[in-house]
Amino acid sequence: MRAFALALLCCLASLAQASNEAMQRFNQLSADPLLRQQAYEAGHERIRFCGNCHGENGNSRRPHIPNLAQQNPVYLFNAFEKFASGERTDYVMSKLAPNLSLEDRVNVAIYFGQQQLQGHDEAVDPVLRQAGEATFKTLCTGCHGVNAEGRDNTPRLAGQPAEYLRRALTRFRDKDPSRAGSVMMTIADGFSEQRIAALAAYLQQLQPQAELSVGEVRR
């Protein structure tokens, strides 16, 4: 779990939106493999409802729902915080997140962060993919990373379902109130359907560059 612990340490700076208690908890887990394993197991116990949509191993069961496997655990924690506070809204998550304690949110984030993302093997139009790559490299790498691996408090987009990405980008473009306050509303402003489809096609085919160490992958 050493690689995961190092990645967790690198993410701690993005906990500005989390409480001091959460930061202390992530610090403890990044420094202690035994505590991290216990958090992982506790997170597994708490994902019963999460698994219905996101899959027990964090790979989505529905194309419009994001994969949580190999997602930045600190990003996941902060996402739970936003759903719990009402800063972000979703029919399901807005009801589930407030029922998770702070420790539950940390543990679930640790659990999903250590799952292995499964690839998508569906065919993609190479011209569409190339157009998506050009848009991504022009507009998106500054926040989401060169390989869409995520950075600080921005999510990993690599390997997300194309349908989920299309819907998310469309909400940002259309100024959906459920995404109020996101910088993505400015970025996606004026995106055509073609550009959205191209980005989604490109990102779905990407795989996270950072690999989990032996012993980190749980199935």
Order of alpha helices (4+ residues) and beta strands (2+ residues): alpha-alpha-alpha-alpha-alpha-alpha-alpha-alpha-alpha-alpha-alpha-alpha
